[in-house]
């Protein structure tokens, strides 16, 4: 399971990502995906709880977390684990 | 090199489109765009009078009306990115400044815009801190 705590502007704060991932780029893409997803969803007058990018093998879940964003490469259980790791 | 000019009004309107779609993430993209511009400016600046040279380039390109480089802070008057706002707005300039200092110090630096004319401050103030 990989995760990243990200500022809303896409700045990496902390987390665990594989070495081959360019952190700065990955985080800004997550922030952009969340921002664009939120804007699209708000067209229907609803607030966004999470943005999920479903892949063939992996999924990325991005959700708001204490004024920032938490991105997890994994499933809902991994999201809960990531929250615990971020707190510690 | 071919140069394309944007008016301040055009730049602000383009930024509004990005902000309208991507919300806060657009700040990061503006910042990274600024880093690209800053990298090229820093590469082309004369090493002997580095900050004077960079200052002239930024004024000539219309990014600022005036800019004063200090060891840990930068004061700017008339940033092209200034418009009415409750938060700092000079994200591209912040990226430009970051690359200018990184080239100078040869290490990673963090740049925060602590004052901004957009918020009603008398000038924009960028605070530099070395990370490495």
Backbone of each chain as ProteinMPNN parsed JSONL, in Angstrom:
{"seq_chain_A": "XXXXXXXXXXXXXXXXXXXXXXXXXXXXXXXXXXXXXXXXXXXXXXXXXXXXXXXXXXXXXXXXXXXXXXXXXXXXXXXXXXXXXXXX", "coords_chain_A": {"N_chain_A": [[0.85, -1.187, 0.0], [0.567, 2.152, -0.887], [0.855, 5.607, -0.021], [0.045, 9.141, 0.216], [0.211, 12.232, 1.838], [-1.096, 15.272, 0.975], [-0.854, 18.731, 0.202], [-3.478, 21.03, -0.654], [-2.721, 22.405, -2.896], [-1.13, 20.67, -4.2], [1.335, 20.115, -3.128], [3.68, 17.856, -1.796], [3.478, 16.36, 1.372], [3.872, 14.251, 3.351], [4.459, 10.663, 3.429], [4.385, 7.462, 1.779], [5.808, 6.39, -0.966], [6.619, 4.604, -3.986], [10.077, 4.425, -5.111], [10.428, 4.869, -7.838], [8.465, 6.622, -8.531], [7.805, 9.975, -9.306], [7.528, 12.075, -6.838], [6.64, 14.808, -6.525], [5.348, 15.31, -8.932], [3.396, 13.289, -9.013], [1.823, 13.984, -6.803], [0.811, 16.495, -7.48], [-0.715, 15.77, -9.627], [-2.641, 14.208, -8.384], [-3.873, 16.163, -6.799], [-4.843, 17.783, -8.819], [-6.594, 16.007, -10.096], [-8.418, 15.583, -8.041], [-9.322, 18.207, -7.662], [-10.434, 18.842, -10.199], [-12.338, 16.814, -10.39], [-13.973, 17.445, -8.247], [-14.938, 19.954, -9.015], [-16.401, 19.254, -11.295], [-18.315, 17.565, -10.169], [-19.613, 19.279, -8.459], [-21.189, 20.689, -10.134], [-23.565, 19.421, -10.07], [-24.531, 20.2, -7.737], [-23.62, 18.973, -5.427], [-21.511, 17.873, -2.695], [-18.131, 16.618, -2.625], [-16.938, 13.505, -1.501], [-14.918, 11.692, -1.984], [-12.46, 10.929, -4.517], [-12.133, 8.488, -6.889], [-9.855, 6.639, -8.758], [-10.062, 4.137, -10.851], [-8.108, 1.453, -11.728], [-6.843, -1.226, -13.876], [-5.333, -2.962, -12.368], [-4.698, -1.602, -10.051], [-6.019, 0.844, -7.761], [-6.523, 4.328, -7.202], [-7.295, 6.233, -4.472], [-8.563, 9.286, -3.49], [-9.012, 11.516, -0.94], [-10.443, 14.229, 1.04], [-8.579, 15.375, 3.84], [-8.224, 16.57, 6.915], [-7.961, 19.328, 6.051], [-6.213, 18.93, 4.036], [-5.204, 16.686, 1.369], [-5.586, 13.177, 1.1], [-4.015, 10.663, -0.519], [-4.309, 7.398, -1.663], [-2.869, 4.42, -2.822], [-4.545, 1.799, -3.38], [-7.068, 0.097, -1.467], [-10.235, 0.714, 0.31], [-9.731, -0.147, 2.895], [-7.02, 0.217, 3.039], [-6.961, 2.954, 2.957], [-7.896, 3.63, 5.493], [-5.809, 2.589, 6.991], [-3.757, 4.224, 6.107], [-4.565, 6.658, 7.144], [-4.134, 6.243, 9.84], [-1.355, 5.984, 9.812], [-0.598, 8.519, 8.966], [-1.381, 10.058, 11.104], [0.417, 9.252, 13.057]], "CA_chain_A": [[0.0, 0.0, 0.0], [1.295, 3.409, -0.922], [-0.019, 6.735, 0.307], [0.689, 10.458, 0.306], [-0.552, 13.369, 2.348], [-0.803, 16.311, -0.02], [-1.55, 20.006, 0.37], [-4.481, 21.212, -1.723], [-2.084, 22.919, -4.115], [-0.349, 19.585, -4.798], [2.637, 19.944, -2.471], [3.835, 16.63, -1.008], [3.757, 16.611, 2.789], [4.517, 13.035, 3.853], [3.841, 9.447, 2.919], [5.227, 6.345, 1.358], [5.6, 6.146, -2.396], [7.786, 3.889, -4.526], [11.178, 5.289, -5.57], [10.321, 5.224, -9.256], [7.432, 7.66, -8.697], [8.238, 11.346, -9.04], [6.559, 12.505, -5.824], [6.067, 16.128, -6.772], [4.439, 15.204, -10.084], [2.272, 12.441, -8.618], [0.959, 14.71, -5.863], [0.078, 17.562, -8.164], [-1.736, 15.106, -10.457], [-3.736, 13.837, -7.472], [-4.588, 17.388, -6.434], [-5.566, 18.228, -10.021], [-7.71, 15.063, -10.29], [-9.422, 15.875, -7.016], [-9.886, 19.542, -7.945], [-11.292, 18.774, -11.387], [-13.473, 15.955, -10.054], [-14.84, 18.199, -7.355], [-15.605, 20.998, -9.795], [-17.404, 18.602, -12.156], [-19.395, 17.038, -9.329], [-20.358, 20.408, -7.872], [-22.176, 21.113, -11.133], [-24.829, 18.79, -9.677], [-24.899, 20.76, -6.439], [-23.289, 18.038, -4.353], [-20.128, 17.92, -2.239], [-17.371, 15.404, -2.939], [-16.33, 12.814, -0.355], [-13.664, 11.093, -2.442], [-12.314, 10.706, -5.949], [-11.503, 7.177, -7.077], [-9.39, 6.323, -10.113], [-9.988, 2.669, -10.872], [-7.266, 0.886, -12.775], [-7.014, -2.669, -14.083], [-4.719, -3.679, -11.253], [-4.641, -0.764, -8.848], [-6.883, 2.026, -7.726], [-6.059, 5.448, -6.386], [-8.405, 6.901, -3.784], [-8.134, 10.59, -2.971], [-10.081, 12.146, -0.163], [-9.996, 15.329, 1.901], [-8.154, 14.921, 5.161], [-7.76, 17.661, 7.776], [-7.57, 20.499, 5.259], [-5.309, 18.517, 2.953], [-5.729, 15.529, 0.651], [-4.871, 11.936, 1.344], [-4.108, 9.783, -1.689], [-3.884, 6.037, -1.345], [-2.879, 3.439, -3.911], [-5.047, 0.617, -2.693], [-8.532, 0.07, -1.303], [-10.775, 1.482, 1.443], [-9.016, -0.562, 4.116], [-5.711, 0.887, 2.993], [-7.195, 4.362, 3.294], [-7.962, 3.71, 6.955], [-4.435, 2.358, 7.49], [-2.979, 5.433, 5.784], [-4.956, 7.702, 8.11], [-3.416, 5.935, 11.087], [0.066, 6.288, 9.595], [-0.444, 9.981, 8.874], [-1.532, 10.582, 12.476], [1.569, 8.905, 13.9]], "C_chain_A": [[0.895, 1.25, 0.0], [0.33, 4.555, -0.608], [0.78, 8.027, 0.323], [-0.287, 11.473, 0.881], [-0.109, 14.573, 1.517], [-1.531, 17.606, 0.334], [-2.486, 20.193, -0.816], [-3.867, 21.738, -3.019], [-1.162, 21.87, -4.76], [1.026, 19.374, -4.177], [2.652, 18.666, -1.616], [4.171, 16.974, 0.445], [4.496, 15.411, 3.4], [3.842, 11.81, 3.247], [4.851, 8.396, 2.548], [4.888, 6.042, -0.097], [6.82, 5.417, -2.941], [8.822, 4.855, -5.109], [11.028, 5.738, -7.016], [9.249, 6.285, -9.537], [8.041, 9.027, -8.413], [7.178, 11.986, -8.135], [5.822, 13.789, -6.184], [5.009, 16.072, -7.88], [3.193, 14.401, -9.711], [1.281, 13.225, -7.756], [0.165, 15.814, -6.568], [-0.992, 16.953, -9.078], [-2.925, 14.687, -9.602], [-4.566, 15.066, -7.106], [-5.415, 17.895, -7.62], [-6.776, 17.321, -10.27], [-8.818, 15.357, -9.286], [-10.117, 17.21, -7.301], [-10.858, 19.503, -9.115], [-12.54, 17.93, -11.105], [-14.486, 16.69, -9.192], [-15.629, 19.256, -8.132], [-16.711, 20.388, -10.657], [-18.603, 18.162, -11.321], [-20.262, 18.158, -8.759], [-21.374, 20.989, -8.85], [-23.555, 20.542, -10.787], [-25.244, 19.213, -8.264], [-24.585, 19.851, -5.263], [-21.824, 18.206, -3.938], [-19.439, 16.571, -2.492], [-16.76, 14.802, -1.677], [-14.995, 12.187, -0.739], [-13.66, 11.01, -3.965], [-11.561, 9.39, -6.106], [-11.108, 7.001, -8.544], [-9.174, 4.817, -10.153], [-9.146, 2.197, -12.035], [-7.539, -0.596, -12.935], [-6.488, -3.43, -12.874], [-4.796, -2.909, -9.938], [-5.668, 0.348, -8.919], [-6.226, 3.097, -6.87], [-7.301, 6.102, -5.785], [-7.866, 8.204, -3.208], [-9.292, 11.166, -2.172], [-9.544, 13.28, 0.712], [-9.626, 14.803, 3.279], [-7.534, 16.099, 5.91], [-7.185, 18.836, 6.97], [-6.604, 20.194, 4.129], [-5.983, 17.398, 2.167], [-4.906, 14.316, 1.032], [-5.102, 11.033, 0.136], [-3.553, 8.425, -1.325], [-3.924, 5.188, -2.607], [-3.272, 2.133, -3.256], [-6.56, 0.67, -2.578], [-8.961, 0.848, -0.058], [-10.046, 1.122, 2.751], [-7.656, 0.127, 4.198], [-5.845, 2.365, 3.348], [-7.218, 4.54, 4.813], [-6.571, 3.518, 7.569], [-3.586, 3.615, 7.278], [-3.302, 6.56, 6.763], [-4.238, 7.5, 9.442], [-1.932, 6.31, 10.952], [0.327, 7.786, 9.557], [-0.506, 10.616, 10.261], [-0.257, 10.385, 13.29], [2.787, 9.752, 13.548]], "O_chain_A": [[1.839, 1.369, 0.782], [-0.863, 4.471, -0.899], [2.006, 8.024, 0.427], [-1.444, 11.559, 0.469], [1.082, 14.851, 1.375], [-2.699, 17.575, 0.723], [-2.298, 19.574, -1.863], [-4.419, 21.545, -4.102], [-0.493, 22.157, -5.752], [1.799, 18.541, -4.651], [1.745, 18.434, -0.816], [5.053, 17.792, 0.704], [5.611, 15.551, 3.902], [2.782, 11.915, 2.629], [6.013, 8.441, 2.952], [3.823, 5.51, -0.408], [7.927, 5.584, -2.429], [8.486, 5.957, -5.543], [11.442, 6.837, -7.383], [9.146, 6.785, -10.658], [8.714, 9.215, -7.399], [6.101, 12.379, -8.582], [4.594, 13.865, -6.158], [3.945, 16.685, -7.79], [2.074, 14.785, -10.05], [0.068, 13.144, -7.95], [-1.011, 16.028, -6.276], [-2.05, 17.548, -9.279], [-4.074, 14.793, -10.029], [-5.796, 15.021, -7.1], [-6.538, 18.372, -7.451], [-7.854, 17.804, -10.615], [-9.999, 15.376, -9.631], [-11.338, 17.325, -7.194], [-11.958, 20.051, -9.044], [-13.646, 18.275, -11.52], [-15.696, 16.57, -9.386], [-16.831, 19.425, -7.928], [-17.814, 20.927, -10.743], [-19.753, 18.359, -11.711], [-21.474, 18.01, -8.597], [-22.302, 21.692, -8.45], [-24.582, 21.108, -11.162], [-26.177, 18.661, -7.68], [-25.219, 19.953, -4.213], [-20.995, 18.632, -4.742], [-20.09, 15.528, -2.563], [-16.14, 15.508, -0.882], [-14.061, 12.149, 0.061], [-14.708, 11.018, -4.61], [-10.489, 9.202, -5.531], [-11.922, 7.19, -9.448], [-8.228, 4.293, -9.566], [-9.437, 2.504, -13.191], [-8.365, -1.163, -12.22], [-7.093, -4.398, -12.413], [-4.939, -3.492, -8.863], [-6.121, 0.737, -9.995], [-5.474, 2.803, -5.94], [-8.233, 6.473, -6.499], [-6.842, 8.22, -2.524], [-10.411, 11.286, -2.672], [-8.369, 13.3, 1.079], [-10.277, 13.905, 3.814], [-6.445, 16.56, 5.567], [-6.055, 19.267, 7.2], [-6.223, 21.078, 3.363], [-7.19, 17.187, 2.285], [-3.7, 14.404, 1.258], [-6.237, 10.684, -0.188], [-2.469, 8.311, -0.754], [-4.891, 5.231, -3.366], [-2.445, 1.447, -2.655], [-7.25, 1.201, -3.448], [-8.156, 1.552, 0.552], [-9.786, 1.984, 3.591], [-7.209, 0.555, 5.262], [-4.953, 2.95, 3.963], [-6.633, 5.483, 5.347], [-6.204, 4.191, 8.533], [-2.809, 4.015, 8.144], [-2.419, 7.32, 7.16], [-3.798, 8.455, 10.082], [-1.34, 6.882, 11.867], [1.347, 8.263, 10.055], [0.209, 11.574, 10.558], [0.109, 11.232, 14.105], [3.845, 9.594, 14.157]]}, "seq_chain_B": "XXXXXXXXXXXXXXXXXXXXXXXXXXXXXXXXXXXXXXXXXXXXXXXXXXXXXXXXXXXXXXXXXXXXXXXXXXXXXXXXXXXXXXXXXXXXXXXXXXXXXXXXXXXXXXXXXXXXXXXXXXXXXXXXXXXX", "coords_chain_B": {"N_chain_B": [[15.127, 33.551, -30.188], [11.65, 32.956, -30.286], [9.252, 35.075, -28.831], [6.303, 35.195, -26.899], [3.795, 37.451, -26.06], [1.71, 38.096, -23.27], [-1.005, 40.019, -22.097], [-1.487, 41.542, -18.855], [-4.139, 41.335, -18.111], [-5.017, 39.247, -19.766], [-3.457, 37.143, -18.773], [-4.43, 36.922, -16.123], [-7.065, 36.192, -16.652], [-6.709, 33.724, -17.936], [-5.58, 32.313, -15.836], [-7.779, 32.282, -14.171], [-9.453, 30.514, -15.488], [-8.094, 28.062, -15.171], [-8.148, 27.926, -12.368], [-10.869, 27.804, -11.951], [-11.483, 25.288, -12.87], [-9.69, 23.434, -11.687], [-9.418, 24.164, -9.073], [-7.649, 24.498, -6.009], [-5.459, 23.042, -6.878], [-4.548, 24.236, -9.121], [-2.873, 26.213, -8.264], [-0.508, 24.9, -7.649], [0.185, 24.108, -10.217], [0.571, 26.568, -11.51], [2.74, 27.418, -10.044], [4.66, 25.491, -10.734], [4.85, 26.041, -13.448], [5.971, 28.546, -13.301], [8.429, 27.817, -12.262], [9.637, 26.632, -14.455], [9.969, 28.809, -16.146], [11.597, 30.364, -14.512], [13.864, 28.784, -14.341], [14.945, 28.944, -16.908], [15.436, 31.69, -17.078], [17.348, 31.935, -15.042], [19.394, 30.378, -16.084], [20.185, 31.914, -18.231], [21.119, 34.206, -17.087], [23.726, 36.492, -16.28], [26.501, 35.48, -14.412], [28.144, 37.102, -12.861], [26.925, 39.592, -12.116], [24.562, 38.598, -10.951], [21.923, 38.859, -9.571], [21.205, 41.472, -10.231], [21.11, 41.265, -12.959], [19.1, 39.307, -13.312], [16.966, 40.681, -12.223], [16.663, 42.763, -14.089], [15.903, 41.265, -16.32], [13.433, 40.215, -15.465], [11.96, 42.546, -15.156], [12.017, 43.552, -17.728], [10.63, 41.549, -19.068], [8.173, 41.959, -18.032], [7.176, 40.792, -15.718], [7.453, 41.968, -13.246], [7.29, 45.285, -11.757], [9.166, 46.363, -10.147], [11.862, 44.856, -8.365], [13.461, 43.595, -5.483], [16.175, 41.838, -4.437], [17.027, 40.031, -1.584], [19.033, 38.401, 0.989], [17.437, 36.533, 2.287], [14.908, 37.24, 1.59], [12.527, 38.599, -0.755], [11.439, 41.548, -2.248], [8.694, 42.791, -3.986], [7.311, 45.03, -6.315], [4.402, 45.743, -8.11], [3.702, 43.208, -9.339], [2.891, 41.087, -12.085], [0.916, 39.317, -11.6], [-0.863, 40.295, -9.796], [-4.054, 40.868, -8.469], [-7.336, 41.711, -7.23], [-7.805, 40.004, -4.221], [-8.223, 37.685, -1.461], [-6.189, 36.161, -0.698], [-2.65, 35.39, -1.211], [-1.477, 35.775, -4.612], [0.599, 35.451, -6.404], [1.74, 33.085, -7.78], [3.147, 32.009, -9.968], [5.296, 33.737, -10.103], [6.448, 33.14, -7.681], [7.391, 30.579, -8.196], [9.269, 31.215, -10.162], [11.077, 32.753, -8.677], [11.941, 30.835, -6.886], [13.503, 29.099, -8.504], [15.474, 30.852, -9.343], [16.854, 31.376, -6.97], [17.601, 28.791, -6.266], [19.402, 28.153, -8.248], [21.349, 29.979, -7.661], [22.175, 29.398, -4.998], [22.661, 26.717, -5.235], [21.238, 24.72, -4.053], [18.223, 23.151, -2.751], [15.449, 25.28, -2.32], [12.827, 26.758, -0.323], [10.013, 28.719, -1.011], [7.888, 31.173, 0.193], [5.036, 33.215, -0.202], [4.572, 35.85, 1.687], [3.498, 38.377, 1.973], [1.206, 40.181, -0.055], [0.356, 42.241, -2.759], [-2.109, 41.874, -3.811], [-3.744, 41.372, -1.671], [-3.886, 43.743, -0.49], [-1.574, 44.54, 0.712], [1.381, 46.64, 0.911], [3.424, 45.851, -0.775], [4.667, 42.88, -2.462], [5.925, 40.187, -0.64], [8.364, 37.789, -0.545], [9.502, 34.998, 1.148], [12.518, 33.348, 1.651], [13.743, 30.116, 2.236], [16.392, 27.932, 2.857], [16.582, 24.521, 1.984], [18.368, 22.461, 1.775]], "CA_chain_B": [[13.991, 32.826, -29.624], [10.365, 33.635, -30.445], [8.619, 35.363, -27.547], [4.873, 35.494, -26.997], [3.425, 38.33, -24.948], [0.349, 38.127, -22.743], [-1.262, 41.182, -21.251], [-1.815, 41.139, -17.487], [-5.552, 40.956, -18.118], [-5.111, 37.906, -20.364], [-2.86, 36.192, -17.829], [-5.367, 36.734, -15.001], [-8.235, 35.445, -17.138], [-6.27, 32.337, -18.167], [-5.442, 31.702, -14.517], [-9.132, 32.056, -13.64], [-9.971, 29.282, -16.118], [-7.451, 26.944, -14.474], [-8.643, 27.882, -10.989], [-12.272, 27.406, -12.014], [-11.581, 23.846, -13.132], [-8.901, 22.579, -10.794], [-9.393, 24.704, -7.709], [-6.338, 24.774, -5.415], [-4.383, 22.369, -7.61], [-4.024, 25.163, -10.136], [-1.771, 26.957, -7.634], [0.686, 24.083, -7.856], [0.548, 24.13, -11.639], [1.145, 27.898, -11.787], [4.051, 27.419, -9.411], [5.574, 24.689, -11.562], [5.067, 26.796, -14.698], [6.932, 29.584, -12.935], [9.75, 27.189, -12.106], [10.204, 26.434, -15.802], [10.402, 30.135, -16.614], [12.715, 30.769, -13.659], [15.024, 27.97, -14.705], [15.519, 29.493, -18.146], [15.981, 33.014, -16.737], [18.572, 31.724, -14.255], [20.439, 29.861, -16.99], [20.633, 32.975, -19.134], [21.616, 35.372, -16.34], [25.168, 36.656, -16.1], [26.839, 35.056, -13.053], [28.851, 38.14, -12.094], [25.917, 40.48, -11.509], [23.424, 37.686, -11.102], [20.605, 39.365, -9.18], [20.923, 42.677, -11.044], [20.774, 40.759, -14.283], [17.795, 38.646, -13.215], [16.003, 41.759, -11.986], [16.433, 43.426, -15.382], [15.145, 40.345, -17.196], [12.05, 40.133, -14.975], [11.289, 43.827, -15.463], [11.898, 43.62, -19.187], [9.589, 40.614, -19.495], [6.894, 42.431, -17.503], [6.708, 40.054, -14.542], [7.43, 42.887, -12.092], [7.717, 46.672, -12.034], [10.431, 46.482, -9.419], [12.138, 43.688, -7.512], [14.688, 43.72, -4.686], [16.588, 40.526, -3.934], [17.836, 40.007, -0.37], [19.558, 37.063, 1.249], [16.346, 35.616, 2.651], [13.593, 37.721, 1.186], [12.427, 39.329, -2.02], [10.329, 42.499, -2.248], [8.259, 43.044, -5.365], [6.226, 45.99, -6.57], [3.798, 45.626, -9.428], [3.733, 41.872, -9.946], [1.893, 40.917, -13.153], [-0.14, 38.406, -11.146], [-1.673, 40.931, -8.746], [-5.456, 41.259, -8.693], [-8.029, 41.669, -5.94], [-7.945, 38.66, -3.659], [-8.02, 37.625, -0.014], [-4.991, 35.331, -0.484], [-1.59, 35.702, -2.179], [-1.823, 35.308, -5.964], [1.745, 35.457, -7.334], [2.262, 31.717, -7.73], [4.163, 31.812, -11.018], [6.481, 34.492, -9.686], [7.044, 32.358, -6.583], [8.156, 29.506, -8.859], [10.418, 31.854, -10.826], [12.024, 33.131, -7.614], [12.534, 29.607, -6.341], [14.557, 28.609, -9.392], [16.555, 31.847, -9.34], [17.65, 31.153, -5.749], [18.2, 27.45, -6.297], [20.562, 28.236, -9.136], [22.357, 30.793, -6.971], [22.699, 28.694, -3.829], [22.994, 25.335, -5.584], [20.521, 23.822, -3.158], [16.764, 23.312, -2.836], [14.928, 26.32, -1.429], [11.375, 26.898, -0.225], [9.622, 30.131, -1.135], [6.506, 31.463, 0.583], [4.656, 34.625, -0.399], [3.973, 36.215, 2.972], [2.683, 39.576, 1.754], [0.856, 40.267, -1.475], [-0.41, 43.44, -3.109], [-3.491, 41.442, -4.094], [-4.496, 41.414, -0.405], [-3.836, 45.109, 0.012], [-0.253, 44.848, 1.28], [2.051, 47.662, 0.08], [4.29, 45.159, -1.754], [4.671, 41.424, -2.286], [7.129, 39.758, 0.065], [8.625, 36.352, -0.645], [10.515, 34.593, 2.125], [13.307, 32.233, 1.135], [14.462, 29.295, 3.222], [17.163, 26.853, 2.223], [16.171, 23.204, 2.469], [19.501, 21.53, 1.768]], "C_chain_B": [[12.703, 33.631, -29.837], [9.755, 33.875, -29.072], [7.155, 35.717, -27.776], [4.495, 36.361, -25.81], [1.955, 38.147, -24.575], [0.181, 39.449, -22.016], [-1.588, 40.649, -19.855], [-3.263, 40.638, -17.432], [-5.728, 39.54, -18.685], [-4.586, 36.837, -19.403], [-3.834, 35.885, -16.687], [-6.57, 35.9, -15.457], [-7.891, 33.977, -17.409], [-6.159, 31.61, -16.815], [-6.82, 31.402, -13.907], [-9.754, 30.788, -14.22], [-9.41, 28.06, -15.395], [-8.023, 26.787, -13.057], [-10.084, 27.378, -10.949], [-12.438, 25.914, -12.214], [-10.898, 23.03, -12.039], [-8.764, 23.074, -9.37], [-7.941, 24.928, -7.227], [-5.17, 24.141, -6.178], [-3.767, 23.288, -8.657], [-2.852, 25.966, -9.574], [-0.457, 26.215, -7.858], [1.137, 24.099, -9.304], [1.133, 25.484, -12.041], [2.576, 27.954, -11.252], [5.064, 26.649, -10.264], [5.858, 25.371, -12.902], [6.108, 27.88, -14.452], [8.335, 29.025, -12.794], [10.427, 26.994, -13.458], [10.759, 27.761, -16.324], [11.644, 30.584, -15.834], [14.002, 30.043, -14.0], [15.726, 28.574, -15.931], [16.127, 30.877, -17.876], [17.322, 32.855, -16.008], [19.724, 31.237, -15.139], [21.034, 30.968, -17.855], [21.246, 34.179, -18.414], [23.131, 35.327, -16.194], [25.525, 36.353, -14.645], [27.459, 36.169, -12.212], [27.893, 39.097, -11.395], [24.567, 39.772, -11.554], [22.076, 38.333, -10.788], [20.216, 40.634, -9.942], [20.421, 42.245, -12.415], [19.373, 40.13, -14.315], [16.686, 39.688, -13.044], [15.648, 42.471, -13.298], [15.595, 42.562, -16.313], [13.669, 40.309, -16.772], [11.266, 41.409, -15.272], [11.017, 43.928, -16.965], [10.767, 42.718, -19.7], [8.211, 40.982, -18.934], [6.369, 41.671, -16.304], [6.573, 40.966, -13.33], [7.731, 44.304, -12.575], [9.035, 46.93, -11.345], [10.618, 45.259, -8.517], [13.475, 43.885, -6.795], [15.008, 42.355, -4.09], [17.432, 40.693, -2.67], [18.325, 38.592, -0.138], [18.432, 36.061, 1.512], [14.963, 36.1, 2.259], [13.661, 38.536, -0.099], [11.209, 40.256, -1.939], [9.98, 42.84, -3.688], [7.166, 44.103, -5.388], [5.72, 45.723, -7.978], [3.96, 44.271, -10.098], [2.606, 41.759, -10.983], [0.713, 40.074, -12.691], [-1.067, 39.032, -10.099], [-3.079, 41.265, -9.254], [-6.175, 41.097, -7.366], [-8.242, 40.244, -5.448], [-7.762, 38.718, -2.143], [-6.774, 36.794, 0.324], [-3.909, 35.737, -1.49], [-1.881, 35.077, -3.552], [-0.613, 35.114, -6.889], [2.456, 34.092, -7.364], [3.334, 31.457, -8.792], [5.451, 32.529, -10.626], [7.204, 33.772, -8.548], [7.9, 31.223, -7.156], [9.402, 30.052, -9.537], [11.504, 32.15, -9.787], [12.71, 31.89, -7.036], [13.717, 29.154, -7.205], [15.748, 29.568, -9.44], [17.47, 31.623, -8.13], [18.307, 29.771, -5.741], [19.461, 27.439, -7.16], [21.7, 28.965, -8.417], [23.009, 30.032, -5.822], [23.163, 27.266, -4.148], [22.351, 24.335, -4.646], [19.016, 24.071, -3.293], [16.33, 24.404, -1.865], [13.394, 26.267, -1.427], [11.06, 28.388, -0.305], [8.155, 30.281, -0.745], [6.223, 32.934, 0.308], [3.904, 35.066, 0.856], [3.152, 37.497, 2.903], [2.382, 39.629, 0.271], [0.019, 41.525, -1.718], [-1.871, 43.1, -3.401], [-4.374, 41.543, -2.853], [-4.532, 42.82, 0.186], [-2.528, 45.466, 0.691], [0.461, 45.849, 0.362], [2.986, 47.075, -0.97], [4.144, 43.648, -1.543], [5.992, 41.043, -1.63], [7.241, 38.235, 0.002], [9.75, 36.002, 0.332], [11.185, 33.301, 1.641], [13.895, 31.431, 2.289], [15.143, 28.136, 2.498], [16.788, 25.516, 2.848], [17.376, 22.265, 2.596], [20.75, 22.102, 2.379]], "O_chain_B": [[12.672, 34.838, -29.597], [9.743, 32.972, -28.235], [6.811, 36.436, -28.713], [4.838, 36.038, -24.673], [1.082, 38.055, -25.438], [1.119, 39.943, -21.39], [-1.918, 39.476, -19.684], [-3.559, 39.637, -16.781], [-6.494, 38.739, -18.149], [-5.186, 35.774, -19.241], [-4.034, 34.724, -16.33], [-7.031, 35.015, -14.737], [-8.701, 33.09, -17.139], [-6.58, 30.463, -16.671], [-7.0, 30.398, -13.218], [-10.488, 30.077, -13.535], [-10.15, 27.139, -15.048], [-8.335, 25.683, -12.611], [-10.475, 26.633, -10.049], [-13.431, 25.335, -11.773], [-11.458, 22.059, -11.531], [-8.068, 22.466, -8.556], [-7.118, 25.481, -7.956], [-4.044, 24.635, -6.133], [-2.604, 23.13, -9.03], [-1.947, 26.354, -10.313], [0.563, 26.81, -8.206], [2.335, 24.104, -9.587], [2.082, 25.543, -12.823], [3.488, 28.46, -11.905], [6.184, 27.111, -10.483], [6.969, 25.289, -13.426], [7.001, 28.106, -15.269], [9.313, 29.676, -13.161], [11.639, 27.168, -13.588], [11.862, 27.824, -16.866], [12.603, 31.105, -16.403], [15.089, 30.618, -13.951], [16.951, 28.691, -15.964], [17.202, 31.196, -18.384], [18.295, 33.543, -16.313], [20.874, 31.637, -14.96], [22.224, 30.961, -18.169], [21.821, 35.063, -19.049], [23.728, 34.266, -16.009], [24.913, 36.911, -13.735], [27.316, 36.179, -10.989], [28.048, 39.375, -10.205], [23.588, 40.27, -12.109], [21.186, 38.357, -11.638], [19.045, 40.843, -10.258], [19.451, 42.783, -12.949], [18.578, 40.387, -15.219], [15.615, 39.584, -13.642], [14.479, 42.742, -13.574], [14.701, 43.051, -17.003], [12.772, 40.364, -17.614], [10.079, 41.368, -15.594], [9.938, 44.333, -17.399], [10.048, 43.071, -20.635], [7.203, 40.387, -19.315], [5.223, 41.878, -15.903], [5.694, 40.771, -12.49], [8.331, 44.511, -13.63], [9.909, 47.618, -11.872], [9.656, 44.708, -7.982], [14.474, 44.28, -7.396], [14.215, 41.79, -3.337], [18.433, 41.41, -2.679], [18.078, 37.694, -0.942], [18.457, 34.924, 1.043], [13.962, 35.449, 2.559], [14.701, 39.08, -0.468], [10.104, 39.825, -1.61], [10.854, 43.137, -4.502], [6.228, 44.075, -4.591], [6.497, 45.508, -8.909], [4.31, 44.188, -11.275], [1.507, 42.273, -10.776], [-0.356, 40.101, -13.3], [-1.957, 38.36, -9.577], [-3.255, 41.86, -10.318], [-5.676, 40.418, -6.469], [-8.784, 39.396, -6.157], [-7.212, 39.683, -1.611], [-6.357, 36.73, 1.48], [-4.214, 36.358, -2.508], [-2.456, 33.993, -3.64], [-0.77, 34.666, -8.025], [3.631, 33.983, -7.012], [4.314, 30.76, -8.531], [6.55, 31.999, -10.794], [8.433, 33.799, -8.47], [8.992, 30.945, -6.661], [10.464, 29.431, -9.494], [12.68, 31.843, -9.986], [13.905, 31.905, -6.739], [14.796, 28.863, -6.689], [16.894, 29.137, -9.564], [18.695, 31.673, -8.246], [19.43, 29.611, -5.264], [20.453, 26.792, -6.827], [22.868, 28.602, -8.556], [24.232, 30.019, -5.685], [23.963, 26.688, -3.412], [22.86, 23.23, -4.464], [18.59, 25.069, -3.874], [16.789, 24.447, -0.724], [12.762, 25.806, -2.377], [11.769, 29.212, 0.273], [7.287, 29.598, -1.287], [7.069, 33.794, 0.555], [2.747, 34.7, 1.06], [2.219, 37.683, 3.684], [3.179, 39.188, -0.558], [-0.909, 41.824, -0.965], [-2.756, 43.944, -3.253], [-5.581, 41.767, -2.95], [-5.135, 43.051, 1.234], [-2.378, 46.578, 1.195], [0.175, 45.9, -0.834], [3.304, 47.741, -1.955], [3.56, 43.207, -0.553], [7.052, 41.528, -2.026], [6.349, 37.503, 0.431], [10.807, 36.631, 0.334], [10.53, 32.323, 1.281], [14.478, 31.999, 3.212], [14.552, 27.463, 1.653], [16.688, 25.387, 4.068], [17.381, 21.372, 3.444], [21.776, 21.424, 2.437]]}, "name": "protein", "num_of_chains": 2, "seq": "XXXXXXXXXXXXXXXXXXXXXXXXXXXXXXXXXXXXXXXXXXXXXXXXXXXXXXXXXXXXXXXXXXXXXXXXXXXXXXXXXXXXXXXXXXXXXXXXXXXXXXXXXXXXXXXXXXXXXXXXXXXXXXXXXXXXXXXXXXXXXXXXXXXXXXXXXXXXXXXXXXXXXXXXXXXXXXXXXXXXXXXXXXXXXXXXXXXXXXXXXXXXXXXXXXXXXXXXXXXX"}
